[in-house]
Amino acid sequence: MELDIAEVVDIIRQGGQFLISSEEGKITGLEKVRKNQFLLTIEEFKELSKDAGCIDETESKLQ
């Protein structure tokens, strides 16, 4: 499903943070990120997991 770019821009102009999905250069999804929802890159996730003690760097397969 492709979303209309003008409609996406109108929604984003209302404010907030959004996760935009695309495929083959077309916008296929738009999701507003909730206040209690966080998006991380895999590197940020790994660092946060290490800091929390969830990953043992000597045995982790995520390195």
N, C-alpha and C positions, 0 to 999 in steps of 0.2 A: 504494500500500500504506500503510495506516495502522498506526502502532505504538500499543500499549496504554500509556497514560500511567503506570500503576502499574509496568509493566515498565521503562519508561524511567527513572523515578525510582529504582528499585532499582539499575539499572546505574550511574547517576550517583552514587549514594551510595557506591559502591565507591571513588570518588576519581578524580582526573585531570581533564583538560580535554576537552571534547566539542564537536563541531560538530553542531548540531541543525538539520535542515531541516524546513520546514513548508509546507503548501499548504492554503489555505482554512480556516485555523485548526486543522488537524490535523497532528500530528507524522508526517512521512513518512520521516525518516531520522535516524540517530544514528551518528556516527563518532567514535571516540576519537582525539584528536590525539596523534601520536607525539612523543617527545622531540626528534627531529630535524626536526619538521614545524612550520612557522610559518604563521599566518594573519594577513593584513594587510588593512586597508581599502584601497580604491583610492588614497586620499590618502596613506596610509603607503607604499604601493608606489611611487607617483610620487616621493615624497621620498627614499626609499631608492635608487631608480634614478638620481635626480639626483645624490645624494651619491656614488654609485659611478661617475658619469660615463657612464652608459648613455643618458641623455636629454640632448640639447642643447635647452635651453629655447627657443632662437630658432627651431628648426625642428620641435619636437615637436608632434604632433597630439593628445597626451594632456592638454594644458593645459585 
